[in-house]
């Protein structure tokens, strides 16, 4: 059997429980190395050690954030001449990437499926190749990689809630109602200081103005089973571009769409397929749940030109 590496984020939601669920499942597996990390800075070293061990498959035991760090280590580093296949275990707070590209269900069952296929010599039949979202902000900072980017008022509202509402330690129901009220209020009010976003494609302005939500995703299925529904096909385009303007009609239409498990074009809403976008705005943005800050003088460039192989094993 070819060498396999496992990278465990000890700080991910599933692994924080402290029951050390993974070690018994790995015991006795031949030609397998296991690296446990607890800080983001350790991921690149773990990937390098996996390459040194000759591992052509890396099992990532964490959530979306852990997967993004592994993507960055692979693309920004030089550990691998030929990139390995990735098996993403759903062991984090958010697991959208694993659910759409790799493994679903309980992480124990997902890991057992990977190990069983490895022993049977059938891993190759489950490899799927997918584009990965690349986000570049400036030449001074290495690119970020992930699956879903979001910005505009909904992300500003999430940032506000994390900073001002959740620290109040109110009952969960009260906190969630307050957070929802904040998000809806922000979706209806004007915000001239941080509200304008300019979206460019191929050097032309695709959209601009104030938005309630903007999303760019390499995923075909988002949270809660919501699927982007572009209004027309575009051959070769690797990313979904989704936007909802501020205002009652746009937000209500979006919520109705969510009940149908979709995001489609409509009044104040856009759903397109794109290859690359440039966004200019000042404010917060998220990449797979992690929050960052953008300034209008340093535009964000998003593209889907990088690709990776993933193990997509039905459970």
C-alpha distance (Angstrom), angle and dihedral (degrees) to the residues before:
residue distance angle dihedral
X1 . . .
X2 3.79 . .
X3 3.82 116.0 .
X4 3.80 116.6 -88.1
X5 3.81 127.3 -163.7
X6 3.79 127.4 -153.7
X7 3.82 120.4 -158.1
X8 3.80 112.6 -164.4
X9 3.79 121.3 -166.9
X10 3.81 101.8 -150.1
X11 3.80 89.5 -163.3
X12 3.81 97.9 57.3
X13 3.80 118.0 112.7
X14 3.81 97.0 -104.4
X15 3.80 94.4 42.7
X16 3.81 94.5 47.4
X17 3.80 89.8 71.7
X18 3.77 87.3 83.1
X19 3.79 98.3 -137.5
X20 3.82 93.1 119.8
X21 3.78 91.0 -135.0
X22 3.79 96.9 169.2
X23 3.82 104.5 56.6
X24 3.84 96.2 66.9
X25 3.81 90.0 51.7
X26 3.81 91.8 51.8
X27 3.79 95.4 45.7
X28 3.78 112.5 116.5
X29 3.81 95.3 11.5
X30 3.78 108.9 140.6
X31 3.79 122.9 -128.1
X32 3.80 94.6 6.8
X33 3.81 129.3 133.2
X34 3.80 124.3 -163.8
X35 3.80 124.3 -157.0
X36 3.81 121.0 -170.9
X37 3.79 116.7 -159.9
X38 3.80 131.5 179.3
X39 3.82 102.7 -177.9
X40 3.79 132.7 54.7
X41 3.81 91.1 -123.6
X42 3.81 90.2 64.1
X43 3.81 96.3 61.2
X44 3.81 97.0 80.1
X45 3.82 90.3 51.8
X46 3.81 91.3 49.7
X47 3.81 90.9 51.2
X48 3.81 90.4 49.5
X49 3.81 90.8 51.0
X50 3.80 89.8 48.9
X51 3.81 88.7 53.9
X52 3.80 91.1 47.0
X53 3.81 88.4 54.2
X54 3.81 89.9 53.6
X55 3.82 93.9 -116.6
X56 3.80 111.9 168.9
X57 3.81 91.3 -177.4
X58 3.80 126.3 50.7
X59 3.80 120.4 -165.2
X60 3.81 109.3 -153.9
X61 3.80 112.4 -152.5
X62 3.80 103.8 -164.9
X63 3.79 142.0 58.5
X64 3.80 136.9 -77.2
X65 3.80 93.1 -63.7
X66 3.80 92.7 53.3
X67 3.80 91.3 48.2
X68 3.82 90.3 51.7
X69 3.81 91.0 53.3
X70 3.80 90.7 51.7
X71 3.82 90.5 49.1
X72 3.81 90.0 52.3
X73 3.80 92.5 48.0
X74 3.80 90.5 51.9
X75 3.81 97.5 45.5
X76 3.82 100.2 35.2
X77 3.80 96.1 39.2
X78 3.78 133.1 61.8
X79 3.79 100.7 -132.8
X80 3.82 95.2 115.1
X81 3.78 129.0 43.1
X82 3.82 88.2 -172.0
X83 3.79 112.2 32.7
X84 3.83 116.8 -121.9
X85 3.78 127.4 -124.5
X86 3.81 114.8 -100.7
X87 3.79 129.0 -141.1
X88 3.81 109.4 -164.1
X89 3.80 115.3 -155.8
X90 3.84 115.4 -154.0
X91 3.82 95.2 -122.8
X92 3.81 103.5 127.9
X93 3.78 140.4 80.9
X94 3.81 89.6 -95.8
X95 3.80 121.8 26.7
X96 3.81 104.8 174.0
X97 3.80 92.5 129.8
X98 3.79 94.8 51.6
X99 3.81 91.6 45.1
X100 3.81 94.5 53.6
X101 3.80 101.8 33.4
X102 3.80 108.6 23.5
X103 3.79 135.5 -2.6
X104 3.80 135.0 2.0
X105 3.79 137.9 -173.0
X106 3.78 125.4 36.9
X107 3.82 113.8 -4.7
X108 3.82 90.7 -130.2
X109 3.81 92.0 58.3
X110 3.81 91.5 42.7
X111 3.80 92.4 52.9
X112 3.80 92.2 46.1
X113 3.82 89.4 53.0
X114 3.82 91.7 52.9
X115 3.79 93.0 47.8
X116 3.81 92.3 46.4
X117 3.82 92.2 51.9
X118 3.79 89.6 46.7
X119 3.81 91.7 54.5
X120 3.82 89.4 46.9
X121 3.80 91.5 49.3
X122 3.82 92.6 -124.0
X123 3.83 102.7 116.3
X124 3.81 93.2 107.6
X125 3.80 92.8 63.9
X126 3.82 90.7 61.3
X127 3.82 98.2 52.7
X128 3.80 116.4 120.8
X129 3.81 124.5 -177.7
X130 3.80 117.1 -137.5
X131 3.81 136.9 176.0
X132 3.80 115.2 -113.0
X133 3.80 121.8 -145.9
X134 3.81 112.4 -114.0
X135 3.82 120.0 -161.5
X136 3.81 119.5 -165.4
X137 3.80 121.1 -176.7
X138 3.81 106.1 167.1
X139 3.77 141.2 -17.2
X140 3.81 89.5 -106.0
X141 3.80 93.5 63.2
X142 3.82 126.3 57.0
X143 3.81 114.5 -118.1
X144 3.78 121.0 -93.4
X145 3.80 121.8 -133.4
X146 3.76 132.0 -156.2
X147 3.78 145.3 114.0
X148 3.83 108.6 -97.2
X149 3.81 131.4 37.4
X150 3.79 123.4 -172.4
X151 3.81 136.3 179.2
X152 3.82 144.1 151.7
X153 3.81 127.9 71.2
X154 3.79 98.1 -30.5
X155 3.82 90.5 59.0
X156 3.81 91.5 42.9
X157 3.80 86.9 52.4
X158 3.82 92.7 50.2
X159 3.80 88.8 49.9
X160 3.82 89.9 50.5
X161 3.81 92.2 49.3
X162 3.80 93.3 49.6
X163 3.78 90.2 50.4
X164 3.80 102.3 40.0
X165 3.83 112.6 14.7
X166 3.80 109.6 36.5
X167 3.85 93.9 48.2
X168 3.83 88.0 62.0
X169 3.82 87.9 75.6
X170 3.80 93.3 -138.1
X171 3.82 119.6 162.7
X172 3.81 110.6 -72.6
X173 3.80 93.9 -112.9
X174 3.80 91.9 52.2
X175 3.80 92.3 46.3
X176 3.80 92.4 49.9
X177 3.81 93.2 48.1
X178 3.81 90.7 48.3
X179 3.81 91.1 48.3
X180 3.82 91.8 49.5
X181 3.82 90.3 49.7
X182 3.81 90.2 51.4
X183 3.80 92.3 50.1
X184 3.80 93.6 49.2
X185 3.81 92.2 45.8
X186 3.79 91.1 51.4
X187 3.79 89.3 49.3
X188 3.79 91.9 59.6
X189 3.80 103.2 39.2
X190 3.79 128.8 78.3
X191 3.80 118.7 -111.8
X192 3.81 108.0 -174.1
X193 3.81 94.6 171.1
X194 3.81 99.3 56.9
X195 3.78 104.0 2.2
X196 3.81 106.2 88.2
X197 3.79 120.3 93.3
X198 3.80 125.6 -177.2
X199 3.80 115.1 -157.0
X200 3.81 117.0 -165.5
X201 3.80 131.2 -173.1
X202 3.80 122.8 -173.6
X203 3.81 91.4 -10.9
X204 3.81 95.3 -53.3
X205 3.78 129.3 102.4
X206 3.79 108.7 -104.0
X207 3.82 95.4 179.2
X208 3.79 138.6 -15.6
X209 3.77 139.5 177.2
X210 3.80 134.9 62.9
X211 3.80 119.0 -24.3
X212 3.76 135.5 -173.2
X213 3.81 91.6 -152.0
X214 3.79 139.5 1.2
X215 3.78 122.8 -174.9
X216 3.80 132.9 -179.7
X217 3.78 115.2 -173.2
X218 3.78 142.8 172.9
X219 3.81 88.0 -161.9
X220 3.80 124.8 98.2
X221 3.81 91.6 -156.4
X222 3.80 126.0 41.1
X223 3.79 133.1 -171.8
X224 3.82 117.1 -40.1
X225 3.79 90.7 17.1
X226 3.81 93.4 -69.7
X227 3.81 111.4 161.9
X228 3.83 124.6 -159.2
X229 3.81 110.8 -121.5
X230 3.83 109.6 -161.9
X231 3.79 112.1 -156.5
X232 3.82 91.8 -129.6
X233 3.79 137.4 18.2
X234 3.80 119.4 -105.5
X235 3.77 114.3 -169.4
X236 3.78 114.9 -132.0
X237 3.81 96.3 8.8
X238 3.80 109.3 136.5
X239 3.83 104.4 -169.8
X240 3.79 137.8 59.9
X241 3.82 117.6 -132.8
X242 3.81 114.2 -159.7
X243 3.80 127.9 176.6
X244 3.78 139.0 169.4
X245 3.79 122.0 -166.5
X246 3.77 122.3 -138.3
X247 3.78 116.1 -92.0
X248 3.78 142.0 79.7
X249 3.82 98.0 -86.5
X250 3.78 94.2 50.4
X251 3.81 96.1 45.6
X252 3.81 95.3 43.4
X253 3.80 90.4 48.1
X254 3.79 90.2 50.5
X255 3.81 92.2 50.5
X256 3.80 91.1 49.5
X257 3.79 88.6 50.7
X258 3.80 90.0 51.8
X259 3.79 89.9 56.2
X260 3.80 85.9 57.6
X261 3.82 90.1 49.0
X262 3.79 93.7 -115.8
X263 3.81 144.6 95.6
X264 3.81 112.1 -142.6
X265 3.80 136.9 166.9
X266 3.80 115.3 -88.5
X267 3.79 142.9 123.2
X268 3.82 104.4 -10.1
X269 3.81 91.3 -11.9
X270 3.80 130.9 108.5
X271 3.80 130.4 -166.0
X272 3.82 115.2 180.0
X273 3.78 141.0 154.5
X274 3.82 114.4 -123.3
X275 3.80 140.6 168.1
X276 3.81 101.3 -152.5
X277 3.80 136.3 4.8
X278 3.79 135.8 -175.8
X279 3.81 116.7 -149.9
X280 3.80 124.7 -165.2
X281 3.81 118.5 -168.2
X282 3.77 144.0 114.9
X283 3.78 115.9 -118.7
X284 3.77 146.5 56.8
X285 3.77 125.9 -35.1
X286 3.78 134.4 178.6
X287 3.77 133.9 -140.8
X288 3.80 110.2 -165.9
X289 3.80 93.3 -29.6
X290 3.82 98.7 -43.9
X291 3.82 114.8 115.2
X292 3.80 124.2 -134.0
X293 3.81 136.5 167.9
X294 3.81 127.6 -118.4
X295 3.80 131.5 -166.2
X296 3.80 124.7 -156.4
X297 3.81 92.4 -124.3
X298 3.83 90.3 61.2
X299 3.81 106.7 51.8
X300 3.79 121.1 -155.4
X301 3.79 116.9 -123.3
X302 3.81 115.5 -156.3
X303 3.79 123.3 -171.3
X304 3.80 140.7 158.0
X305 3.81 100.4 -144.9
X306 3.82 95.8 116.5
X307 3.79 117.7 82.5
X308 3.81 137.0 -169.9
X309 3.78 137.2 -173.3
X310 3.81 117.0 -117.4
X311 3.79 133.1 -171.7
X312 3.81 108.0 -120.5
X313 3.80 105.4 -173.7
X314 3.83 118.7 173.1
X315 3.80 112.6 -131.9
